[in-house]
């Protein structure tokens, strides 16, 4: 099926390129109907607008290392999912819906929206790229944001202030395996006196169909196969997403400002699945065949008021207060059959979770003395989450139905204080000193477990320095020393059981652990950067993290004979990494070169966990090697380009008994943009042009033998065309 779907998308892209190229050729060869003033034309052609090379550039001039991606780069490939944007950024990888830096998953990378942590249950897939103003990638922690960022921080800033009236409308559709996935967005911006506003409405629908095979094997100590199961699942599903974002901004006399920012995200997902299991060797399973229908609704709301008061001497106070609400509901209906094809299980599982939260932040900043930019502030929040689960089974002959109601509540209160001073000692040397204290209290209670309270607090000193080498224009070095941490998620603390249909050592139940402690990390980052032309950069960076109280997945066999996975703290871990990056226009290296921009990055990561024996000892799911390469070409109204992202995998030894294998990932994305006039433009793109699949592979080994489970989830190739209008 892979070989059938690629040519369709490639043909669409090729046709678009051919059409645009032909139109461009006709435009370039078209003779003028009237005489042309050659001297006037030459004068017009010589007019070129350039930004000053001394203009502020956060990537180059901020003391703490930061990469900023603007809106033009974000929407370049016409993505409807922000995860597709993030996978192309240097040093960032995406796996299983999780954003990773330095190859580290499992929550080591902090994700923020407008500088704040989104509510529990918030889905990255609900954020539309069209609503994003910029993406900030911070490799080392700063005191202003939470230090729950062992690997780094990705901050997504939504569109806010407008400088002029605009009306943007986009309509698009994606095609994959004959299924059409439409999308549309409308953005209105204007100013009325001292007030400006922006309203955005973005909607999309995505359909998919896939066959997902899996195989499970077990072997005895001699290597002889003792069991073999083969399963085939056929999945059909669709998702719908709606994003609404009204924003108002007032400017008062004296420079004070007040802004009201809100967003609404709604997402609905449904999938039907037919799974058939064949036991070729070994013991039979209780439910070899099953049909299921799963539907989920996710909605989140966020609103905040932000007041900025200007004081004497360039000082100012920045205060924000916000409230959020989120709801997650899932309905899973499953019918399972025995070996004779008779109905052996008919169950309904309904989960519903509501969370309401309140946040407040404040910041006082002022210049102190010569070259000092001092700031201090607070960051607090409270969240109350209620979660319920109902399980209902139909009584069948020979079976004992399980009917249960589970409820739990969680309260999370957090508060942080910080201070920071960025000191420009000389034009070549700047130093950042910061400190942040964060405290978190989590209380969980339920009808199936005892009430527990977890308290954590972390003191984080932070240091950054930037040195611009004299007499070497554009050359500079950075050094950062930070203390960061990773707090356990609420779901990891709640001792509630999630059961697997065919429980086994490679398909266990899951249960939280209320005794989890935060992981603490000491980090060192150093880099060398060379800016050698307009838009040209070469950089090399190294990093190290020492993690105390590393959390890994444990596996136990309970008294009922069921395998249960749970998170546990287990010793120390160490990570090391190297990142190389280059980006430049071709004309910076070759005089008279065409308008081609090139970019590339390479990341190599190592890690080890103390006390885990044998080879392949590294952190769970860490990406050891990743690389990106991109090219953009512009000629008149045509802009085209490609992005290739490579992510290596390999075996991982999670513990003495548990191992996993991460498959290699190759993502090739292509796009072409044709600007008909200042109002209309057409964007055509192909994502996952190589049709790469997602592979899950896990192993378990003990004194009796070994077991292995491997599943394949096809990755669709999608061709998308989007018509964009700006008024």
HELIX and SHEET records of a PDB file:
HELIX    1   1 UNK A    2  UNK A   29  1                                  28    
HELIX    2   2 UNK A   38  UNK A   45  1                                   8    
HELIX    3   3 UNK A   58  UNK A   61  1                                   4    
HELIX    4   4 UNK A   71  UNK A   74  1                                   4    
HELIX    5   5 UNK A   82  UNK A   86  1                                   5    
HELIX    6   6 UNK A  124  UNK A  126  5                                   3    
HELIX    7   7 UNK A  129  UNK A  131  5                                   3    
HELIX    8   8 UNK A  253  UNK A  255  5                                   3    
HELIX    9   9 UNK A  312  UNK A  314  5                                   3    
HELIX   10  10 UNK A  490  UNK A  493  1                                   4    
HELIX   11  11 UNK A  586  UNK A  588  5                                   3    
SHEET    1   A 5 UNK A  66  UNK A  70  0                                        
SHEET    2   A 5 UNK A 132  UNK A 138 -1                                        
SHEET    3   A 5 UNK A 152  UNK A 158 -1                                        
SHEET    4   A 5 UNK A 109  UNK A 113  1                                        
SHEET    5   A 5 UNK A 116  UNK A 117 -1                                        
SHEET    1   B 2 UNK A  92  UNK A  95  0                                        
SHEET    2   B 2 UNK A  98  UNK A 101 -1                                        
SHEET    1   C26 UNK A 650  UNK A 653  0                                        
SHEET    2   C26 UNK A 658  UNK A 662 -1                                        
SHEET    3   C26 UNK A 694  UNK A 702 -1                                        
SHEET    4   C26 UNK A 705  UNK A 713 -1                                        
SHEET    5   C26 UNK A 195  UNK A 219 -1                                        
SHEET    6   C26 UNK A 179  UNK A 192 -1                                        
SHEET    7   C26 UNK A 166  UNK A 176 -1                                        
SHEET    8   C26 UNK A 718  UNK A 726 -1                                        
SHEET    9   C26 UNK A 680  UNK A 687 -1                                        
SHEET   10   C26 UNK A 665  UNK A 675 -1                                        
SHEET   11   C26 UNK A 638  UNK A 647 -1                                        
SHEET   12   C26 UNK A 625  UNK A 635 -1                                        
SHEET   13   C26 UNK A 596  UNK A 609 -1                                        
SHEET   14   C26 UNK A 572  UNK A 585 -1                                        
SHEET   15   C26 UNK A 536  UNK A 548 -1                                        
SHEET   16   C26 UNK A 519  UNK A 533 -1                                        
SHEET   17   C26 UNK A 475  UNK A 486 -1                                        
SHEET   18   C26 UNK A 452  UNK A 468 -1                                        
SHEET   19   C26 UNK A 429  UNK A 446 -1                                        
SHEET   20   C26 UNK A 404  UNK A 424 -1                                        
SHEET   21   C26 UNK A 372  UNK A 393 -1                                        
SHEET   22   C26 UNK A 343  UNK A 367 -1                                        
SHEET   23   C26 UNK A 316  UNK A 337 -1                                        
SHEET   24   C26 UNK A 289  UNK A 310 -1                                        
SHEET   25   C26 UNK A 257  UNK A 281 -1                                        
SHEET   26   C26 UNK A 225  UNK A 251 -1                                        
SHEET    1   D 4 UNK A 497  UNK A 498  0                                        
SHEET    2   D 4 UNK A 509  UNK A 511 -1                                        
SHEET    3   D 4 UNK A 563  UNK A 569  1                                        
SHEET    4   D 4 UNK A 551  UNK A 557 -1                                        
END                                                                             
